[in-house]
Amino acid sequence: MSKQFTTTMGSHSSPAYIAPEVLKNKASTTKVDMWALGIILYQLVSSSNLPFESENFFGLIEAIKENDPPPVQPSLSKFIKEAIKALLDKNPENRPDASTLLNKDEMKIHIEKVISLVSSSSDRVGL
């Protein structure tokens, strides 16, 4: 199989976003969503690359459960690098919840920038 397998499985969700605790049949919480957010954030900063890939399903599952993600670009902000690392922590107890992440000063700054960009774009198109 090609690596495309890791990014899509038709209309079903991709196993590439499944948290390790789910794959190990352990109890899961909302921290599985934070894991998926970490995968998405990793993709956004690495030109759509996934942190865990394999040529087959079982290899992908093993990679998610056992491997560390490749490092992101060193030029990224310390906040983004730390956020990705925390969100992709194999131990869900170490992952931040949404409230913790959203209340970080650096995140508030990024959110304000996005709101400003969206507002200025809306003004230009008359929304």
GROMACS elastic network, one bead per residue, 0.5 to 0.9 nm:
[ bonds ]
;  ai    aj funct       b0    kb
    1     4     6  0.79365   500
    1     5     6  0.68578   500
    1    55     6  0.55982   500
    1    56     6  0.59467   500
    1    57     6  0.88106   500
    2     5     6  0.59616   500
    2     6     6  0.82985   500
    2    54     6  0.82749   500
    2    55     6  0.55846   500
    2    56     6  0.75700   500
    3     6     6  0.56104   500
    3     7     6  0.75370   500
    3    53     6  0.66780   500
    3    54     6  0.60978   500
    3    55     6  0.52850   500
    3    56     6  0.76073   500
    4     7     6  0.54008   500
    4     8     6  0.65283   500
    4     9     6  0.86458   500
    4    55     6  0.85470   500
    5     8     6  0.56519   500
    5     9     6  0.63707   500
    5    14     6  0.81064   500
    5    15     6  0.88883   500
    5    16     6  0.89371   500
    5    53     6  0.88830   500
    5    54     6  0.83669   500
    5    55     6  0.75903   500
    5    56     6  0.72791   500
    5    57     6  0.76252   500
    6     9     6  0.77730   500
    6    14     6  0.64743   500
    6    15     6  0.66801   500
    6    16     6  0.54949   500
    6    50     6  0.82645   500
    6    52     6  0.82791   500
    6    53     6  0.61442   500
    6    54     6  0.70441   500
    6    55     6  0.80889   500
    6    56     6  0.80416   500
    6    57     6  0.76604   500
    6    60     6  0.72943   500
    7    13     6  0.88468   500
    7    14     6  0.58990   500
    7    15     6  0.79524   500
    7    16     6  0.65205   500
    7    17     6  0.88144   500
    7    50     6  0.80301   500
    7    53     6  0.87860   500
    8    11     6  0.79498   500
    8    12     6  0.75852   500
    8    13     6  0.70100   500
    8    14     6  0.52544   500
    8    15     6  0.83097   500
    8    16     6  0.85605   500
    9    12     6  0.55354   500
    9    13     6  0.65522   500
    9    14     6  0.58155   500
    9    15     6  0.83577   500
   10    13     6  0.79128   500
   10    14     6  0.86270   500
   13    16     6  0.85651   500
   13    17     6  0.79985   500
   13    18     6  0.88777   500
   14    17     6  0.60920   500
   14    18     6  0.75703   500
   15    18     6  0.52855   500
   15    19     6  0.87995   500
   15    57     6  0.80081   500
   15    60     6  0.78020   500
   15    61     6  0.75239   500
   16    19     6  0.85440   500
   16    36     6  0.87136   500
   16    39     6  0.81196   500
   16    50     6  0.76171   500
   16    51     6  0.85941   500
   16    52     6  0.68131   500
   16    53     6  0.74519   500
   16    60     6  0.71663   500
   16    61     6  0.80059   500
   16    64     6  0.76972   500
   17    32     6  0.89203   500
   17    33     6  0.89566   500
   17    35     6  0.73963   500
   17    36     6  0.51181   500
   17    37     6  0.85354   500
   17    38     6  0.89004   500
   17    39     6  0.63529   500
   17    40     6  0.83076   500
   17    64     6  0.89263   500
   18    21     6  0.84537   500
   18    22     6  0.67222   500
   18    23     6  0.70878   500
   18    32     6  0.72723   500
   18    33     6  0.87661   500
   18    35     6  0.76106   500
   18    36     6  0.67896   500
   18    61     6  0.87361   500
   18    64     6  0.80848   500
   19    22     6  0.55257   500
   19    23     6  0.66546   500
   19    24     6  0.89447   500
   19    28     6  0.87284   500
   19    31     6  0.84552   500
   19    32     6  0.53944   500
   19    33     6  0.81123   500
   19    34     6  0.88719   500
   19    35     6  0.58217   500
   19    36     6  0.70747   500
   19    64     6  0.74994   500
   19    65     6  0.81111   500
   19    88     6  0.85421   500
   19    90     6  0.78843   500
   19    92     6  0.86403   500
   20    23     6  0.50396   500
   20    24     6  0.61833   500
   20    25     6  0.86926   500
   20    26     6  0.87176   500
   20    32     6  0.84362   500
   20    35     6  0.87393   500
   20    61     6  0.82082   500
   20    64     6  0.60201   500
   20    66     6  0.84071   500
   20    90     6  0.63044   500
   20    91     6  0.83094   500
   20    92     6  0.87061   500
   21    25     6  0.62565   500
   21    26     6  0.51610   500
   21    27     6  0.69401   500
   21    28     6  0.65492   500
   21    32     6  0.79576   500
   21    65     6  0.79218   500
   21    90     6  0.76941   500
   21    91     6  0.78889   500
   21    92     6  0.75588   500
   22    25     6  0.50525   500
   22    26     6  0.57942   500
   22    27     6  0.71365   500
   22    28     6  0.63579   500
   22    32     6  0.78224   500
   23    26     6  0.76380   500
   23    61     6  0.70521   500
   23    62     6  0.89588   500
   23    64     6  0.84027   500
   23    65     6  0.72100   500
   24    27     6  0.89612   500
   24    65     6  0.76324   500
   25    28     6  0.85267   500
   28    31     6  0.72060   500
   28    32     6  0.65461   500
   28    92     6  0.83587   500
   29    32     6  0.60992   500
   29    33     6  0.81532   500
   29    92     6  0.83035   500
   30    33     6  0.54204   500
   30    34     6  0.69476   500
   30    97     6  0.76552   500
   30    98     6  0.89161   500
   31    35     6  0.63300   500
   31    36     6  0.87562   500
   31    87     6  0.85829   500
   31    92     6  0.58791   500
   31    93     6  0.79345   500
   31    95     6  0.66665   500
   31    96     6  0.75867   500
   31    97     6  0.64206   500
   31    98     6  0.86506   500
   32    35     6  0.50080   500
   32    36     6  0.64529   500
   32    37     6  0.87160   500
   32    92     6  0.74852   500
   33    36     6  0.50371   500
   33    37     6  0.62188   500
   33    38     6  0.86299   500
   33    97     6  0.89675   500
   34    38     6  0.62150   500
   34    39     6  0.87489   500
   34    87     6  0.58991   500
   34    88     6  0.81375   500
   34    92     6  0.88646   500
   34    95     6  0.72053   500
   34    96     6  0.73138   500
   34    97     6  0.66801   500
   34    98     6  0.71372   500
   35    39     6  0.64505   500
   35    40     6  0.88109   500
   35    86     6  0.88958   500
   35    87     6  0.53054   500
   35    88     6  0.55430   500
   35    89     6  0.78119   500
   35    90     6  0.87079   500
   35    92     6  0.82096   500
   35    95     6  0.77497   500
   36    39     6  0.50244   500
   36    40     6  0.63079   500
   36    41     6  0.86147   500
   36    87     6  0.81763   500
   36    88     6  0.83624   500
   37    40     6  0.50397   500
   37    41     6  0.60476   500
   37    42     6  0.84476   500
   37    84     6  0.87304   500
   37    87     6  0.71828   500
   37    88     6  0.87478   500
   38    41     6  0.50650   500
   38    42     6  0.60076   500
   38    43     6  0.85337   500
   38    83     6  0.76988   500
   38    84     6  0.53988   500
   38    85     6  0.79450   500
   38    86     6  0.80828   500
   38    88     6  0.56123   500
   39    42     6  0.50808   500
   39    43     6  0.62292   500
   39    44     6  0.87185   500
   39    50     6  0.68423   500
   39    51     6  0.69035   500
   39    52     6  0.88946   500
   39    84     6  0.79906   500
   39    87     6  0.81306   500
   39    88     6  0.72931   500
   40    43     6  0.50177   500
   40    44     6  0.62080   500
   40    45     6  0.88455   500
   40    48     6  0.85991   500
   40    50     6  0.82300   500
   41    44     6  0.50256   500
   41    45     6  0.64320   500
   41    46     6  0.86121   500
   41    80     6  0.85477   500
   41    83     6  0.87927   500
   41    84     6  0.68041   500
   42    45     6  0.54530   500
   42    46     6  0.60705   500
   42    47     6  0.87436   500
   42    48     6  0.79109   500
   42    49     6  0.75245   500
   42    50     6  0.69351   500
   42    51     6  0.68546   500
   42    72     6  0.75123   500
   42    84     6  0.65065   500
   43    46     6  0.51753   500
   43    47     6  0.61524   500
   43    49     6  0.51949   500
   43    50     6  0.56757   500
   43    51     6  0.76365   500
   44    47     6  0.61252   500
   44    48     6  0.59422   500
   44    49     6  0.81836   500
   45    48     6  0.75082   500
   45    49     6  0.85781   500
   45    72     6  0.74886   500
   45    73     6  0.79055   500
   45    76     6  0.81747   500
   45    80     6  0.89312   500
   46    49     6  0.55578   500
   46    50     6  0.80111   500
   46    51     6  0.89858   500
   46    72     6  0.68329   500
   46    73     6  0.75010   500
   49    52     6  0.86460   500
   49    53     6  0.88453   500
   50    53     6  0.64852   500
   50    69     6  0.87458   500
   51    64     6  0.86210   500
   51    68     6  0.82919   500
   51    70     6  0.61809   500
   51    71     6  0.87100   500
   52    60     6  0.66326   500
   52    61     6  0.88179   500
   52    63     6  0.60330   500
   52    64     6  0.60445   500
   52    67     6  0.78801   500
   52    68     6  0.83985   500
   52    69     6  0.64536   500
   52    70     6  0.82764   500
   53    56     6  0.85659   500
   53    59     6  0.78972   500
   53    60     6  0.56033   500
   53    63     6  0.72068   500
   53    64     6  0.84235   500
   54    57     6  0.71939   500
   54    58     6  0.82337   500
   54    59     6  0.53783   500
   54    61     6  0.86049   500
   54    63     6  0.75689   500
   55    58     6  0.87802   500
   55    59     6  0.68256   500
   55    60     6  0.74777   500
   56    59     6  0.53756   500
   56    60     6  0.62876   500
   56    61     6  0.88271   500
   57    60     6  0.51668   500
   57    61     6  0.63045   500
   57    62     6  0.87157   500
   58    61     6  0.50916   500
   58    62     6  0.61775   500
   58    63     6  0.85480   500
   59    62     6  0.51140   500
   59    63     6  0.60716   500
   59    64     6  0.86695   500
   60    63     6  0.50128   500
   60    64     6  0.62100   500
   60    65     6  0.86273   500
   61    64     6  0.52673   500
   61    65     6  0.62653   500
   61    66     6  0.86169   500
   62    65     6  0.51545   500
   62    66     6  0.59081   500
   62    67     6  0.76894   500
   63    66     6  0.53164   500
   63    68     6  0.80472   500
   63    69     6  0.89080   500
   64    67     6  0.60419   500
   64    68     6  0.79230   500
   64    69     6  0.84778   500
   64    90     6  0.85883   500
   65    68     6  0.88105   500
   65    90     6  0.74365   500
   66    90     6  0.84210   500
   67    70     6  0.88617   500
   68    71     6  0.86675   500
   68    88     6  0.84733   500
   68    89     6  0.86212   500
   68    90     6  0.85193   500
   69    72     6  0.85888   500
   69    85     6  0.85020   500
   69    88     6  0.78026   500
   71    74     6  0.80288   500
   71    81     6  0.85739   500
   71    85     6  0.89011   500
   72    75     6  0.85750   500
   72    76     6  0.76298   500
   72    81     6  0.69810   500
   72    84     6  0.86667   500
   73    76     6  0.58342   500
   73    81     6  0.84260   500
   74    77     6  0.80573   500
   74    78     6  0.87590   500
   74    81     6  0.82384   500
   75    78     6  0.87178   500
   76    79     6  0.82162   500
   76    80     6  0.65302   500
   76    81     6  0.65693   500
   77    80     6  0.53589   500
   77    81     6  0.63764   500
   77    82     6  0.86276   500
   78    81     6  0.52015   500
   78    82     6  0.60432   500
   78    83     6  0.84546   500
   79    82     6  0.51761   500
   79    83     6  0.59683   500
   79    84     6  0.86040   500
   79   106     6  0.68675   500
   79   107     6  0.83614   500
   80    83     6  0.50245   500
   80    84     6  0.61621   500
   80    85     6  0.85320   500
   81    84     6  0.53255   500
   81    85     6  0.62038   500
   81    86     6  0.86615   500
   82    85     6  0.50549   500
   82    86     6  0.60616   500
   82    87     6  0.84900   500
   83    86     6  0.51530   500
   83    87     6  0.59827   500
   83    88     6  0.84776   500
   83    96     6  0.85647   500
   83   101     6  0.79743   500
   84    87     6  0.51212   500
   84    88     6  0.60333   500
   84    89     6  0.85290   500
   85    88     6  0.53146   500
   85    89     6  0.62200   500
   85    95     6  0.88840   500
   86    89     6  0.52164   500
   86    90     6  0.89968   500
   86    94     6  0.69540   500
   86    95     6  0.53374   500
   86    96     6  0.67354   500
   87    90     6  0.86589   500
   87    92     6  0.85935   500
   87    94     6  0.83299   500
   87    95     6  0.52353   500
   87    96     6  0.65879   500
   87    97     6  0.88565   500
   88    91     6  0.85465   500
   88    92     6  0.87227   500
   88    95     6  0.73003   500
   89    92     6  0.66865   500
   89    93     6  0.87048   500
   89    94     6  0.64771   500
   89    95     6  0.59981   500
   90    93     6  0.88513   500
   90    94     6  0.80759   500
   90    95     6  0.82673   500
   91    94     6  0.55741   500
   91    95     6  0.69827   500
   92    95     6  0.51464   500
   92    96     6  0.83520   500
   93    96     6  0.79599   500
   96    99     6  0.79691   500
   96   100     6  0.58702   500
   96   101     6  0.61836   500
   97   100     6  0.54269   500
   97   101     6  0.63832   500
   97   102     6  0.87098   500
   98   101     6  0.51796   500
   98   102     6  0.59919   500
   98   103     6  0.84881   500
   99   102     6  0.51639   500
   99   103     6  0.60394   500
   99   104     6  0.88244   500
  100   103     6  0.53230   500
  100   104     6  0.66682   500
  101   104     6  0.56364   500
  101   107     6  0.70093   500
  102   105     6  0.81732   500
  102   106     6  0.88489   500
  102   107     6  0.58283   500
  102   108     6  0.66672   500
  102   111     6  0.87514   500
  103   106     6  0.84823   500
  103   107     6  0.69029   500
  103   108     6  0.67436   500
  104   107     6  0.52785   500
  104   108     6  0.64059   500
  104   109     6  0.88812   500
  105   108     6  0.51047   500
  105   109     6  0.64016   500
  105   110     6  0.88590   500
  106   109     6  0.51798   500
  106   110     6  0.64480   500
  106   111     6  0.87666   500
  107   110     6  0.50472   500
  107   111     6  0.61102   500
  107   112     6  0.85617   500
  108   111     6  0.50633   500
  108   112     6  0.61425   500
  108   113     6  0.86551   500
  109   112     6  0.51552   500
  109   113     6  0.63261   500
  109   114     6  0.88013   500
  110   113     6  0.51170   500
  110   114     6  0.63157   500
  110   115     6  0.87000   500
  111   114     6  0.51261   500
  111   115     6  0.61681   500
  111   116     6  0.85502   500
  112   115     6  0.51067   500
  112   116     6  0.60966   500
  112   117     6  0.86215   500
  113   116     6  0.50553   500
  113   117     6  0.61678   500
  113   118     6  0.86078   500
  114   117     6  0.50702   500
  114   118     6  0.61016   500
  114   119     6  0.84549   500
  115   118     6  0.51369   500
  115   119     6  0.59874   500
  115   120     6  0.85579   500
  116   119     6  0.50781   500
  116   120     6  0.61317   500
  116   121     6  0.85270   500
  117   120     6  0.52421   500
  117   121     6  0.61070   500
  117   122     6  0.85474   500
  118   121     6  0.50805   500
  118   122     6  0.60580   500
  118   123     6  0.85917   500
  119   122     6  0.50963   500
  119   123     6  0.62108   500
  119   124     6  0.87802   500
  120   123     6  0.50882   500
  120   124     6  0.63928   500
  120   125     6  0.89653   500
  121   124     6  0.52166   500
  121   125     6  0.65562   500
  121   126     6  0.86593   500
  121   127     6  0.86190   500
  122   125     6  0.53483   500
  122   126     6  0.59992   500
  123   126     6  0.50912   500
  123   127     6  0.60163   500
  124   127     6  0.78256   500
